[in-house]
């Protein structure tokens, strides 16, 4: 597309020197189409104007519009024919791409009549061409009194990166930068929500959409990034945000967790073992990517009986604290090595707050059988018949089992 811009200029009327008939012309030069006014200041029976471009007019005052070029008009009156000063009408056109990327090299083409130097920001067109780097949407070429402004829809650069580790529990945020900064504003959506923070609480793939709200003459830009949140393998002795995420997830599922300090200690290990027992997994106490996947899909275990009570599942070697028919707490447990932990419904009949022989905070439910804390709670039946639970948990579970509490063992 060729675009020709016109600049209209008006000069003070001045008589042509040494003319038989004084003539005023509104301008001597300007951008095409150049509309001029001519006035003859002498008496004459007739006035005939030759505008120098192959057209003519009559009258003491006339107007005429010039296309691009240099022209020498003349006036014929009773005093004779006189040549007037040269009129210069500059026709400039500039051809540029409609769209370009920010920083892209493009070639501009300019045509000018009459032949004059054409410049853009101080740079000279050579043979009608100029190659520039696009950094803004508006370009203005100048040739003498003519100027042409062209608009290019510029597509800015959009840089998107993820700051942080793509592992469960690690802080992860989206950093999006539009270049140049004045091209518009940036909006980030993570999984459909306006946020620059990526949730890393579980193994998953986050969908990140970055959009720009462009300023005039800048094109909109967008990017879609998928961030896979991987699972770190964790075992006894591990530390860090991955362990915090593990502790928080186990607590959400109501497994007994001592704290969420981000240290994989024996309490975290027994909670992992309890989860593996409930879900029929190998009882390793090690968190692998497969365990992370099961943690993400798992729900809170279901109680077998209604009301408030304790359930001990000998097959899975776990203890459930049940409130209103729902599991409120899941603990790792170890029952009788010979299978002698008695099945049935029992009731707590006596308790000891502290040590009772080698039993820590025991709640007795039948003869010498009790639920109690013990230093060793292996992932298999190992007691003399009692229900072992972790030492650290026993004092907090103790007040939840008042005398008369129901204990179901199955």
Helices and strands as residue ranges (DSSP letters): E 23-25, E 29-31, E 34-40, E 48-50, E 56-58, E 61-66, E 69-77, E 80-95, E 99-101, E 105-113, E 119-120, E 123-124, E 129-133, E 138-143, E 146-151, E 153-155, E 157-164, E 172-179, G 181-183, E 184-190, E 193-194, E 204-214, E 218-219, E 222-229, H 241-252, H 266-278, H 289-297, E 309-313, E 318-323, E 326-332, E 344-347, E 350-351, E 355-356, E 359-366, E 369-374, E 387-390, H 391-398, E 406-409
